[in-house]
Amino acid sequence: MKKKIVCTFIALCALLSFAVPNGQAQENTRASLVKISQDYLKTPYKYGGTTSAGFDCSGFVLFIFKKFDISLPRRSADQATAGKAVKKEDLQPGDIVYFKNTPKSNVSHSGIYIGSNKFISSTTSHGIRIDSLNDPYYWGKRYAGARRVLSE
């Protein structure tokens, strides 16, 4: 009887390991990443911050992706070389988006795309918040690109 139960349990575990298609697993990872990042809304900005006591923009991105065992460089400009480039129209939740303060400057801000043309990041004025990529007054003019570090 015990042998039959153990064999049934092993078979069930094997079936469940194939029950979620890879694409669905990626979608679940992306949704989890977005959900976890939103748990930190209104966390204050802290220059050089990499903890829930306060984040700067790249520290926040680093902190969230570390929860998914993804190592990233510390600075936004360096993070902008990780993974593979993604066109704006191909963004998926969990992609990292980058911004420049001026057209000639290097990348100076990073955030996490959460879908529906929105991203979450740590701003000096409001801490962790959600903004539109197309904000005509600020972010829309400064968008510099995106990278995908989650595996396909």
Secondary structure, DSSP 8 states (H G I E B T S, - for coil): -HHHHHHHHHHHHHHHHTTS-HHHHHHHHHHHHHHHHHTTTT--B-TT-EETTEE-HHHHHHHHHHTTT----SSHHHHTTSSEEE-GGG--TT-EEEEESSTTS-EEEEEEEEETTEEEEEETTTEEEEEETT-TTTHHHHEEEEEE-S--
